[in-house]
């Protein structure tokens, strides 16, 4: 098995890892392995657009007044 060293780990994050490990009855190393395994084994069968829509579906949104497509283009006013 391979080993890694994680440098510059925030004390807050280290404390959270230690607390999670204690809650689950694991060592900090085992807890980190479980977290990494879970994060890297997630596979998605849907596309990015579908996942974004599903994530924000309950957020509500806003209604916009869109001009009809029969409107003629307006001059942007870029006089040379």
Backbone torsions as a table, in degrees:
resi	resn	phi	psi	omega
1	UNK	NA	146.0	179.6
2	UNK	-87.1	158.4	176.6
3	UNK	-124.2	148.7	174.1
4	UNK	-132.1	155.2	174.3
5	UNK	-117.7	131.5	178.8
6	UNK	-107.9	112.0	-179.8
7	UNK	-94.3	160.7	175.7
8	UNK	57.9	37.8	177.2
9	UNK	-80.3	126.7	179.7
10	UNK	-58.8	142.3	178.7
11	UNK	-60.2	-37.6	178.7
12	UNK	-62.0	-44.9	179.7
13	UNK	-65.9	-40.4	178.1
14	UNK	-62.2	-41.3	178.5
15	UNK	-64.7	-40.2	178.1
16	UNK	-64.0	-40.9	178.3
17	UNK	-64.2	-43.0	179.5
18	UNK	-62.1	-42.6	-179.6
19	UNK	-66.6	-42.4	178.5
20	UNK	-63.7	-41.4	179.0
21	UNK	-61.9	-43.0	179.5
22	UNK	-64.1	-41.5	178.6
23	UNK	-60.7	-38.4	-176.2
24	UNK	-92.7	-1.4	178.8
25	UNK	72.5	29.8	-179.7
26	UNK	-115.8	164.4	168.3
27	UNK	-74.9	165.0	177.0
28	UNK	-62.0	-38.6	179.1
29	UNK	-62.3	-44.8	-179.5
30	UNK	-65.7	-40.4	178.3
31	UNK	-61.4	-42.6	178.3
32	UNK	-63.5	-40.3	178.0
33	UNK	-62.7	-42.7	179.9
34	UNK	-63.2	-44.0	179.7
35	UNK	-63.2	-46.8	179.7
36	UNK	-62.4	-45.3	-179.8
37	UNK	-59.4	-45.5	-180.0
38	UNK	-64.1	-41.1	-178.8
39	UNK	-68.5	-38.1	-175.3
40	UNK	-85.9	-17.6	-179.7
41	UNK	-91.5	-0.4	178.3
42	UNK	-71.5	121.2	176.2
43	UNK	-118.6	147.4	-178.1
44	UNK	-116.8	135.5	177.9
45	UNK	-102.1	0.0	179.6
46	UNK	-113.2	161.7	-179.6
47	UNK	-78.2	167.0	-178.2
48	UNK	-60.9	-44.6	-179.6
49	UNK	-60.0	-42.0	178.5
50	UNK	-64.3	-42.5	-179.9
51	UNK	-65.7	-38.7	177.7
52	UNK	-64.6	-45.8	-179.9
53	UNK	-61.1	-43.6	179.2
54	UNK	-64.4	-38.5	-178.6
55	UNK	-66.2	-38.4	-175.1
56	UNK	-105.6	12.6	-176.6
57	UNK	-61.8	-37.5	-177.0
58	UNK	-88.4	2.3	-176.5
59	UNK	-75.5	-8.9	-180.0
60	UNK	90.8	-98.1	-179.8
61	UNK	116.1	-169.1	179.9
62	UNK	-132.0	157.6	175.7
63	UNK	-102.5	131.4	179.2
64	UNK	-112.3	141.1	173.1
65	UNK	-84.5	109.0	-178.7
66	UNK	-98.2	137.5	177.0
67	UNK	-67.2	151.7	178.9
68	UNK	-68.9	156.8	-178.2
69	UNK	-74.9	-8.3	179.3
70	UNK	-81.9	-10.2	177.8
71	UNK	-63.8	141.3	177.9
72	UNK	-82.4	151.2	177.5
73	UNK	-59.4	144.6	179.5
74	UNK	-98.1	152.1	176.4
75	UNK	-72.4	123.2	-178.3
76	UNK	-72.3	-11.7	176.9
77	UNK	80.1	31.4	178.0
78	UNK	-93.3	68.7	-179.2
79	UNK	-73.5	135.8	-178.3
80	UNK	-88.2	NA	NA
